[in-house]
């Protein structure tokens, strides 16, 4: 495999594939004006600050993501509490609590009332082991009994991880996340997020690393079609001409599922999607200080009983994420911002009226993590000898997360057939 590697798509999956193929000449083609896909930052001119187009959270147990940031030298740009803490608030009762696993693999924290979910006992947590062992098509809501552990921890984590409501979300995907993080001990579930933005942590350093190592990044270069002869891709068609794919070249298709299906006829991909709504509220120095005081060391808080689900305190603003948001995504931006602000104000103990805001809707943010859609996720290998697939929608065994996207890029390159 000493030919050129053509990577179509400069989201995390495509960049991960490029970083994995260190021994090859790599060209990355990105249709848009910027790399990063759903994990990037930009200047919002109305707010006057840089914001992330998605509020993602890494955990220290995300081994592929950690390898990615170590390769590009950006681990120092990640912040967070430095310890495994997850603060929550129930907006209906005003109750606040912090889930605080101990760092070791033996979960001694479940025997301390102050560190676990209120209303739970140590034996309740044994149910997490059964969740991690699920291999069939049961949904999250059908695997665990209702009670404080479910409503105050499992349900919000499931919605965040799967971007699908627990009544439809595939339990084994959540089980995989649990096995790789919480069930390994607190040292594997320390929250991490960028001190500035996701572009500064994941995207810009990756592009710089690739360019320094001879990679060719072509932004604004749309691949309109693949030319296929026999069992190989022989050319990439663009609106401006054709790019030959030589006999020793390979192609990684790292685009969203609908685009991949258009480029490769006959490919089965997920075709049902879930929305995510993010709302950014501008804060002044006093508001930011109050928000930091309310979230403590964590810098974020999970909310129950309201519209807002997770609130993150960021430079110059607080940012709200609502996952599995298909039932509200069609509301007007003003209606959403106005409805969500009271939750934010209560959780962060703010007193000011609603500040300047920005609502960002992603109607097709991720595939719906249902049993039916899981069966539509293709493997990295395709019927073509020199074409592999990458993307969080491929069969990674994980839901559509940063970890899944990065893992898919690594897997794709590893699956390329020897020349």
N, C-alpha and C positions, 0 to 999 in steps of 0.2 A: 504494500500500500504506500508507494512513494510518489504517487501523482498528487494533483491538486485536490483539495477538499473544498467543495462549494457548499456553503451553509446558507440556506434561505430562511431569513428571520433573525433579528438581533434582539429578541427578548432574552430572558434568562436561560431558556433551553438552548437557544442558538449560541449564546455567549459561552455557556458551559461546554457545549460541544467543541467550540473553537479552542477553549483553554485546555481541553482534554487532548486535542490533536496536536500536541506540542512538537512532534517530529515532522509535521507536514506543512506545506505551503497552504495557507487558509485564506479564502475570500468569503466575506460575510455580506450578503445582500439584504438590505432592509428597505421595505417600501416606504416607510414613514420618514419624517425628517429627523427623528431621534431614535436612539436605541433604548431598550429597557422594557418595552411593552407595557404591561400593567404594573411595573415596579420601577417607577422613575419619578423624578421631581421636576418641577417647572415653576417659573415666576408667575404668580397670579397678579395681574396688573391691578385688578380692583382692590384686592387685599393689600397689595404692596409688599408681599412676602413670598418666599419660596414654599411650596407645599408639595406633599407627595400625592400622587394620584390614587394611592391606596394605602390604608393603614395596616401594614403587615407587621408581624411580630415573629422573630426567630427565637428558637430555644437552643440552649447550649448542646442539646442532644441531636440537633440537626447536623449530622456528621458531614453530609455532602455540601451543605451550605457553608459550614465552617472551613472545610477544605478549600472551597471556592474563595472565601475572603482571605484565607492564608496565602493562597497562590498569588492573588493580586495585591497582597500587602495592605489590606484595609481593615484588619481586625481592630486596630486602634481607633477607627472612626465609629465603632459601635459603643453605645452606652447602655444603661440599664441599671437595675438595682444592685447587681453583683451578687445576688443571692436569690434562691427560689421563693419568691413571694408573689401571690396573686390576690389583690384586694377586690372585694365585691361590696355592693350596696343593694339592698332591697328597697326600691323606691316606695313600695306600698307600706312598709313598716318602719322605714328609716334605719333599719338594722345594717350595721357594717361589720365586716369580718375579713380576715386575711388568711388564706390557705398558705401554710408555710411548711412544705416538706423539708425533712432533714436531708443533708447532702448525700449520706450513705445509701447503699442499695437496700439495706434493711430498714423498712419504713417505721421507725420508732415514733415518728410524728403523729401517726394515727392514734396513739395511746395518750396523746395530750390534747385535752379539750380545747385549749387556747389556739391550737395550730390547725384544727380541722374545721370542717363546715359545721356551723351551729345546728344542733338538733340531730347530729349523727353520732353513731358509736363506732368504736374501732372495728367491730365485725362487719359493719356496712361496707367497708373498703375492700373486703375480700371479693366483692362482686366485680371489682375492676379486673381481677384475674380472669374471671369467666369471660368478660368482654374481650380481653386480649386473645383468648383462645378460639374465638368464633371464626369459622371458615365458610359458613354457608351464607345465604342471602337474607338473613334476618335484618330487620331495621333496628335502629338504636332504641326506639321507644318500646319495641317488643322484647328487648333483652334484659331490661333492668326494671325492678319494681319502682313505682312512684314513691317519693319520699324526699326528705331534705337533701340527701346526697344527689339524687337525680335532678331535682329542680334547681338546686343552688350550685351545682358544679358540672355534672355531666351534660345537662341540656345546654347551658351556655357554651361549654367547650365544644360540644358537637356541632352547634350552629356555626361557631367560628371556624372550626377546622374543615367541616364538610360544605359549608355554604348551602346547606340543605336542612330543612326542618327534620327533627328526630323521627317524626312519624313516617318519613320517606327515606331518610339517610341510611346508607349501608353501614351496619355496625362493624363489619370487619375492617373497613377503612379507618374508622375511629380507633379500633383495636390496634392497628398497626402504629398509629400515632402514639397511642399510650405505651406500647411496647418499647418504642424508641426513645421515649422521654420520661414520663412520670414513673413508669414501672421500673426504670433503671435507677431511680433515686433522684433526689433533689439536684445533684450535680449535673443531671442531664436536662433539667427543666428550668434553668435560669433564663429569664426573659432578656432579650437583646433587641435593640432598635437603634437606628442611626442618630448620632448627635446632631447632624444637619439634615440629611435627607437620603432617600434610597439611591438616588443617582450618585451622590458623593461616596456612598459606601459600596454599592455593587456594580453600578454601570460605568461611571467615568473611570474608575481604576481598572476595570476589566478592559475597556477600550484602550486605555493607555498601555496596559501590559501587552495586549495583542499587537498594537502598532510597534511597540518597542521590539517585539519578537518577530517582526516581518509580516504580521497579518494585514490584510487589505480589507478595510471596512468601507462599504459603499452604501451610504445613506441616500434615501430617495431613489433607490434602484429597485423597481418592482419587477418581480419575475411573474410574467403573465401566463406562461405555459411551460410544460416540460415536453421536450421531444423525446419519444421513446422508440427505440428500434430493438426488436427481440426482447431480451430480458435486461436491457440497460437503458439508462437515461443517456442520450447522446448530445443534447443541447438544452440550454435554458433560453427561453424566448422572453425578451423584454419589449416594451413599446418602441424602443429605439433600435432593435436589432437582435441578433442571436449570439449567444455565448457558447462556444463549443465545449463539450465535456469529453475530454480525451479518454482513450481506452483504460488508462490507469487512474483516472479521476473517480472520485466518489461524491455523492450528494447527500446532505442532511436536510430534510424538510422539517423546519422548526417554526412553523406558522400556526395560527389558531386552527382548530379543528375544521370549521367550515371552509377555510381557505385551502387546507390540505385536501379535503374532499373534492374541491373544484379542480385542483391541480393534478390529482391522481384519481381518475375515474375508476369506480368500483371499490374504492376504499371505504370501509365502514368506520365511522367515527361517532362520538357522542353527538346527538342532535337535539337535546333538551338542555336548557341552560337556566341558571339562577342569577338573580340580580344582586348587586351590592350598592348601597347608598353611603356616600361619605359626605359629611358636612364639616366645613372649616369655619371657625369663628375667630375673628381677630381679637387679640388681647393686648392690653397695655401692660406695662411692667407690674403694676399693682395686681391686675387680674391674673397674670402669669404666676406671680408669687403666691397668691391665694390658691390657685389651682394646684401648684406644686405642694403646698402645705396639705391640701385635702387628699392628695394621692400618695403622699409620703415618699418613701424611697423608690417606690415602683415607677411613678411617673405615668401611670394609667390606672383605670379602674373598670371593672365589669359591672354592668347595671342589670338588675332584674325588675320586672314589673312596669316598665315604661317602653317607649319607642326606641330610645338609644340603647345600645348594647355594650359598646366599649368606647371609652373616652381616653384620648391620649393628650398629654400636655407636651406641646412642641414649641420651638422658638417662635414667639410672636403670635401664637394661636393655640386653640384647643381643637382637636379633631375627633369627630365621632364616626364610628363605623356601625352600619346596620347590615348584617348578612342575611341571606335567604329573604331578600327584600322584594321579591316579585309582587307581593300583594300591596306594596306602597309606592313602588318606583314610578308609577304614572301620576302620582300627585304632583302638583306644581312645586317648583323649587321653593317659593315663598311659603307655601303651606307646610312643607317638610321642615324648613328651618325654624319656622314659628312653633311648630308642634314639638320639635326636639329640644329647643332651647330650655324649657323649664326643667327637663331631666338633667341637662348639663349644669344648669344653675344650682339645682339642689345638690347634685353629687359633688360639685366642686366648691360649694358654699360661696357662690358669687352673689353679689348684690346689685350689680349694674344691670341696666336694661340690655336687650339683645344687641350685640355689636354688629359690625359689618360681617357678612357671611358669604360663603360660597358652597353651593350644593353640587356634588359630582355624582352622576348616575352612571352605572355600568349595567345595562339591561342584560347583557350576556357575559357576565364577569367570569363565570366558571361553568363547567358542565354540572348538571344536577347529579349529585352523588347517590343515585338510586341503584337498586339491583339491575334494572333494565339498562341504564346507561353504562354501568360498569361492564356489562357484557359487550358493549359496543366499543370499548377502548382497545385499540389495536396494539400489537407488540411493536418493538422498534424495527425488527426485520420486516421487509416487504417482499413481494414476489420478484422484485427487480434486484439484480446482483449488486448494483452500486448505489442503491437508494435506501436510506434508513429514516425513521421518523423520530422526532423529539418534540416534547411538549408535555405540560402537566396533564393533558387529556389522554396520553398514551398509557399503556398498562404498566404503571409504576408500582402498583400496590398501595399507593398513597392517594389521598385526595388532592385537589388542585391547590397546591401550596408552593411556596418558594422552594422548599426541600424537594418536592416532587418534580418541579421544573428543572432544577439543577441536576438532580439524579437522572432525569430522562436524557439530558444532553450527554452526560458521561456514558450512559448505557448505549446510546445510539452509536457513538464512535467505537465503543468496544465490540459492537455487533457487526461492524463492517467486515465483509468477507475478505480474506486474504487475496491479494492480486494473483 
